[in-house]
């Protein structure tokens, strides 16, 4: 699902560039030359089309310590973020960050990855946790024994869903 969010945007974008005439890798390089002129989904998709010459992974997705991937990962945040209609302000940034973490799982802790994966569906429907909710989930996961992390995190997210439903949209 996460990759589809990126791929659908890339596919639509690519159609505006005469896809039979402009190779995908060339288009990706053009996008990455000016990431601040493109939506973050387009920038992420462009990175997916290029291979890191240092580590051999998709550019920006290599291991921590791959200087080319670390640099590319940082540049992805120059791209444009526009909140989607109906979503809470700041939601798009949260979606982007969570997707970035989920798509590059080797660079974060197991606990952080679990939290990001559990929260992502709620973000995708336009909800956004309060600072207190986000800190609560983070603290629960970090302090819980490994065997209990998933259950506690799932319960915290379920509580968040209940609060979101009770308060209504936005």
N, C-alpha and C positions, 0 to 999 in steps of 0.2 A: 504494500500500500504506500509506504513512504517513497519508494523509488518511483511509483506511478505519478505521484504529485509532481515530481521533478520532470519525468519523461513527458507527461501530457503538455506541460508548458513548453518544453523544448520542441516537441513535435509541431505545435502551433507556431512557434517562433520561426522554426526552420522553414516552414511553408512560405514565409514572407521573403525568403532569400533564394529563390529559385533553386530548390533542392537538387535538381538534376545537373545544375551547373557549378554549384559551390560545394566542394567536399566538406563533409561534416567537421573534419579536423581543422580545416581552414576557418570555418565559421567559428568554431570553438576558440581558436587563437585570436580572432577578431574581437570576440566578446571579452576574453580575458585581458586584452590590451586596454580595455576601458570598462572594468567591472562596475564602476560607479554610474554607468549609463544604462544598466540593465537590472531587471528584477532578479532577486536572489535565486529564484528557481532556475532561471536561464544560466546564471553564473555557475551554480552547482552542476547543472547538466553539462555545461562546457567543460568543467573539470573532469567529468566522467568520461569524456571523449579523448582525453589526452593521457599518455602514460608518463609517469615520472622517470626521468632518465637516471635518477640516483638510486631508487629502490625498486622500480619496475611495477609498482602498484598504480592504480588510477591516481592521477595527480590530485593532491590534497588529502588522500585517504591512507597514505603510508604510515608507518609506525612513528611514534614520537622519536625525535632524533634525526629523522630524515629531513635535512634542512630545506630541501625543495618543497616537500609536502607541508612542512610546518609553515613556511612562508606563504604558500598558496592558500592554506587553510585560513591564515590571517587575512589575506586579501579578499577572501569571499565576503567578509563583513563590510566591504566598501559598497556592495551592491545595494540596490534600492529595496526598501521594505515599505509596502503600502498595506495598511490594515484593510482587510476584506469587509465588504458591506455586512452589517449585522454583527460583526465581531467586536469585542471590547477593545478599546484603544490599547495598544501594546501587545495584543494577541499575536500579531504577525511576527513580531520579534521573538516571542516565546516559541512559536511554531518553528521558526527558522533555527533557533538555538537547539531545540530538542531534536529536530531532524538532523542537524549537524552532528550531534553527539551519537544518535542512533546509527548514522551512516558511517561513523568512524569509531567503532566500539573499542578498538585496541588502545585508545588513548585516554580512557577514563576508567574509573574503578567500577567493579561489578555493581556496587550499591548505587552509584550515580546512574549507570546505564539502566538499572532496574527502574529507578524513579522516573527517568526520562521516558522510558517505554510505556509505563503505566499512565503517565499524565498526557501523553501525546494525543490519544483519541479525544479527550476532553478539549484540548486546545484546538484540534481540527474542527470541532463544531462551534468554535468561536468563544468558548469560555476562557477565563483567565483567573488563576488563583490569586488570592490576596497574598501579600508578603507573608502574613502570619501562616496561611495555609501551606505555602511553599516551604517555609522554614520548618513547620511542623513535620511534614513528610520527610524532608531532608534529615532532620534530627532523629526521627524514628528509625530511618533506614541505617544511618551511621552508627547509632547506639545499639541496635538490635543484634543479637547473635545471628550468624549467617542462616541458620535453620529457620529463623522466624521472620527474616526480612521481607520476603515476598508476601506473606500473610499480613503483616503489619502495614506494609505499603499499600496493598490492595484495599485494606480496610480504610486507610486514610483517604485514598482516592474515592472509595465508595461514599465516605462521609462528605467529601467535597462535591460529588455528584448530587447527593441529597440536598446540600446547601444551595447548589446552583439551581436545582429544580424548584426549591421552595421560594427562591428569590426571583425566579422568572428569567427571561432572556436579557442578555446584556448586563 
